[in-house]
């Protein structure tokens, strides 16, 4: 858990790098095509020059390239695949999936997450979010999942100033013009595509000085890509969009956010939308507007008041805790990701859960999980099991051999590998013989 712009993607990149160099495949799953495209570019740029193959898989990818990527995933020739829900399709089969990274975890349902875990029993899972959904937060707080918090903001990062009010023409006009005059850009986010014409009319009539571009999920992939690139390159002052911009987009020059009908968004959704601005050293402003003279529901009022009050850096985890309180923890064993526990009191439920987890960890409770055929044993022999430096001095060659060894599946392949080592480097030392024996046993 790390607040928006605190460096969660950097953590994911380093984990993916270690996993890929260890011979495992890595799947990075994002909720939107825009975020998947951004992550793919970041990963490909970062790992250029390393022996790591990175491929994208989303609706932005042509059918021909998508089929080639699926084949590469199956035969193990791709190390890191960055995609959307397309990675959850039944036709996707990983040869050796070792790490699963779920970005913006709050956007995925339980069914999606379980489908990913079915791919392999031993897969390591890293979920990234600024605002964990109640069920995930509950799993972490009770010890079912490990939780790490990135609490330190980047140097010189300023908190976002947030204003909650009814829609006011003069205020919004001044906010957009101020951003334009200081050389920045603005977001104008609406809850529905049907709200876009209303905002477009407002900009044409009341703020004709600014140039704007419209983006939403129903645009053709190439068109949406072009519009986002043009905004990123600074060709427009304002991006008028639906909540497609909510997830992970990083545009440092955009530092004013206007949210139209903010009462129609969820709490973590508003927090994520607000997090699209303030990603540089410039002070950012967020205006959460509601319909003039329209009564709000008590829940909507509570959400907006809460968000208006949380204007300090690193408030995402606090917000998730409030969300847990507002919406309930959901069902640990079922698919509900929020909802209050009514049959037993919350404190009793928590106590029962903690007691059971402690018993499972101590070995007191067993037989709760089904045996998976894809499991791999852990062997502790108390003797050195490795390719020693004295046998192969070059670290890169040793890592490459470990990687090949981990993918061998038959006795014939193992014997061929041993014969190759003897031919290239001489007789096998004792440690390598032990390593071969362990791989054969496993």
N, C-alpha and C positions, 0 to 999 in steps of 0.2 A: 504494500500500500504506500503510495507516494502522491503528494499533491500534484495538480496539473503543472507541467513544466519543471518538475523537480528531478527528472532524470531516470524515469522508469525504463525508457527505451534503451538507455545506455546499459543498464543492468541486464536487460534481455539480450542485447548484442553480445555482451561478454559471456553470458551463459551459453548462447548459441555457438559461439566461437569454440569454447572448451568442448562442448558436446560433439561438434562437427569434426574437430581434430582427433577426438577419441574414437572416430569411426561410426558414430551414431547419426541418424537423420534427425533433423529438427523441423517441426511444423509450427509456423507462426500464424495464428488465426486472428483476423480483425473483423469487426462488425460491419464495416462499410468498404466499398470499392475504393473510395478516395484515400482512406487511411491505409488500405492494403498497398495501394500504389506508392504512397509516400514511404511506407516502411520498406518496400522492395527496393526503392531507389537508395534509401539510407544504408540498408544491409549490403547491397551490391557495391556501392561506393566504398563502404568501410572495409569490405573484405577483398577488394581488388588487389591483386598481387599475391594472394594466398591461395593454396590449392583447395578452395572451397567453391562449390557450384551453388549459386543462388537462382531460384526460378520463381516467377509469379504465377498465381492461378486465381483468376476472378473473371467477371464478365467483360473486363477491359481487354482480356487476352483472346486472340483469335482461336477459332475451333482447332485449327491445325496445330498451333503452339500449345494449346491446352492438352490435346491428345498426346503430344510429344512429352509434355511435362508429366502426365499421368504414367506414361510408360517409364520415364526416368525415375519416378518415385518408386515404382514397382521393382525395377532392376537395381536400385540403389545408387545410380549414377548422379543423382541430385542430392546434395547435402542439406540444404536449407530451402524449404518452400514457404513462400509468404502468400497467403490468400485469404479469402472470405469463407462463407459457409460452404463454398464449392468443395472445400477440403473435407467436408463431412459426408459427401455423397457416397453411396454404397460402392461405386466403381473405383474408389480410391483405395489402394492397398500399398502400405509401406513395407519395404523390405526389412528395415531395421530402425524403427522409430524409437529414439531414446529420450527426446525432450519435446514437450508440447508447451508452447507459449501462447496464452490466451490474453490478448490485449483488450482493454475496456471490457473486463469480464462481466460487468453488470448488464451488458446487452444480450448475453446468451442465456437461453433457457436450460433447465436441468437436463432435458432430453439431448440437447446438443452436446453438453459436457460429458454425459455418460456415453454417448456414441463415440466420442474421442477416446475415452478410457478403454472402451471395448477393443480398440485397435491393438493394444498390447498391454499385458498385465503389469509389466515392469516400467512403464513409461513415467518419466519424471514430469511433473506438471508445475509450471510457473504461471500464476495468474497476476496480471497487472491491472490496477484500478486506483483511482483517486477516491472513489466513493463505493466501497463494497456493498452489494445488496444485503439486506438483513440476514438471509440464510447463510451467506458466505461469512459474514462478520461473526455470526453465532458459531459457525463451525470452527473459526479461528479462536474465538474467546474461550471455547470449551476444550481446546487442545486437539480436536480432530484434525485440524490443519495447522501447519506452522505459519506464523505471521511475522513479516518483517516490515518495519515502517521507515520510510525515508523522510526524516523530519527536518533536514537542513535545506533551506532554499539556496539556489545559486547566488553567487556574490552579486550585490547591488540590485537584487530583485525587489521591486516595490509592490506593496499590496494593492489590489484593485479597489477603487472607490465605487461603491454600489449604491444606487438610488432606486427606491421603489415608489412609484406614483402612478396616478391616472395619466393616460396619454395627453400630452400637451404639445401643440404644434410648435410654439416658440422654443421650448426647452430642447426638443429633438432637433430642430433646425440649428440652434446654436451649437449643440453637441457635435453634429456632423460637420459644420463649417469650421469649428475650432480644430477638429482633427485634421481637416484638409489643410488649414492654414499652417499647422505645425509640421506638415509634410508626411502625415500618416494616412492610414486607411481605416475604414469602419465596416463592421458586420451589422446587418439588419436581419434578424431571424424571426420567422413566422412559424406558427404551429402547423398550418395546413397549406397545401399548394393553392387552395381556393382563396387564401388571404393575400397572395402575391399581387394581384391587380390593384387591391386597395392601397398597398404600400407603394406600388409603382406610381399610382395617381398622386399620392401625397408628395413623393419626391419630385415629380414633374412640376407640380403646382407650387409647392412651398420651398423646395430646395433645388431650384434649377441649376445652381452653380456646380453641383457635384455630378460626376459621371458614375453610372452604376451598371452592374451586370447581374443577371438572375441565374441561380443554380438550384436544381432540385433533382431528386432521384429518378424522375421519369424521363429525363433527357437521355438522348442517345449517348453511349459511352464516350465516343470521340468528341462530341459537342461539349459534354460536361467537363471533360479533360481540358479542352481548349479554353473554356471560360475560367476554370480554376487557375490554369497556367497564366492567363492574361491578368487575373487579379493578383496572383503571386508576383508577377513581374511589374506591378505598380501601374498598369494601364487604366485601372478604374479606381475611383475613390471609395465606392461602397459595393459590398457584395450582399445582395438581397437573396436570402436562401432559407430553406426549411432546415430542420434539425440535422440534415446530412452533414453539416459542418461541426456537429457536436463532438465527434470522436477524433481526438488526437491531432487535428490539423495544426501545423506550426507555421504561422506567418508573422514574423517578428515586427513588421511595420504596421500591423493592424492593432490599434490600441483603444478603439471605442466600440462598445457592443450595445446595440439597441435590441431589446426583445419585445416583440409585439404580442399582446395577450399572454403575458407571462404566467397568468393563473392557469393556463391550459397545459403547462409543462409540469413534470414531476420534479421532486427536490434535487435528486442527483443529476437529472437531465439539465436543469437550470445551472447547477454548479459546473457541469462539464462545458456547457455553452459559454458561461462567463469565463472559463479557463482558456478560451481561444484567444483572449487578449491578455496583455500584460506579460508577454513572454520575452521581453527584453528589459533594458534598464529604464525605459520610459514609463511614466505613470499612466495607468490605464483606467478607463471609466466604463461602468456598466449601468445601463438604464433599463429597469424592468417595468414595463408599462402595462396597465390594465385598461379595460374598456371604461370610458368616462360614465360616471353615475350608474354603473351596473354593480349590483350586490355580488360579493364574492362568497363562496362557501367557506365555512370555518376552517376546513383543511387547507384550502388555497391560501387563506389569510395567514395561517400558521406557517406554511411553507415560505411565503414571501417575506414575512417578518423575520423568520429564522435566517434566511439567506442574506437579507439586508444587514443583519447583526454580525454575520460571520465574514468580516472583511479583512481578517488577519491572514498572513501567509501560513500555509500548512493546515488550513481548517477542514480539509476533506475528511479526515478520520473522525473529527468531532461531528461533522455533518452526518456521516454514516451511522454514528452512534445515536444521533437524534432520529434518524430514519428508522433504526431498529426499534426505538421507543414508539415512534408514530405508527409504524406499519406492522410491528410484530416480527418474530423470528422465522416464521414459516415452519415447515415440516422437515426435520432432519432426514427422515427415511423416505419421504415422499417427494413430490415434485413441486409443492408450493414453496415459493422463494420468499414469501412474506405472509403475514397473517398471525393473529394472536392465538396462544394456547389456552383453550377454554376448559378442557376436561380436568386438568390438574393446574394448580397455581404455577406461575412462572418460576418462582424460587424452588419449588419442589421438583419441577421438571429439570431445572438446571442441576440440582443436587443429584438426582437419579442419573442424569447423563454423565456427570463427572465421575460418579462412583463406577459406572459401567466401563468408561474409558480407562480408568485406573486399573480395573481388573483385567481388561484385555491386554494392557501394556505389561502387566506383571505376569501374564501367562495363566492367571487364575481361571479365565474364561477362554475356552477354545472351541473350535468347530463351528464358528460363526460365519466363516467365509467358504465359498465353494472353491474347489481346486481347479486351477487353470492349467491346461496342457502346455501353455507357452511359458511356464515358469522356468527359472534357471537357478540351480543351487549355488550356495556360497560355500566354498571349501577353505577351511583354515588348517593348514598342515604344519605351521611353525617352521618352515624351511624357506630359503630364498626362492622366489618364483619370478624370474624376469629374464630379459636379455641384457647381460652385463655390459658395461661401457668398455671393459677390457676386450670383449669379443667384437662389438661393433661400436667404434668411437663416435660416429656421426649420429647426433640426436635425431635429426629429421628422418634418417633411414630407419632408426629403431622405432620411431613413432609410426612410420608407414608400415613396418612389419607387424607391429601390435594390431594396427587397424585391419590388415589382411587376415591375421590370425583369428581375430574376433568374428570374422564373417565365414570362416570355414565350417562346413556342416557335416562332412563325411570323413571316414577313416582314410579313404584313398586320397582326398584333398590334403589331409594332414601329413600323410607320408610324403606326398609330392612337395609340400612346403618344407619339410625337414631335409629332403634330398637337395632342394634348391639352396638352403642355408649352408649345408656342408660343401656344396660345389662353390658357393660364392665366398664364404668366410672361414671354411675349415671345419674340423670336428666340433660337434656340439658340446659346450661345457655342461656341467651338472645342472646349473640353474635352468638352462634352456630345455634340457631333457625333462625336468620336473614340470616346467610350463607346458610342454607338449602333452605330458601325461594328464595334467589337470584339464586341459581343453578337451582331450579325448574322453575323460570320465564325464565331463559336463555334457 
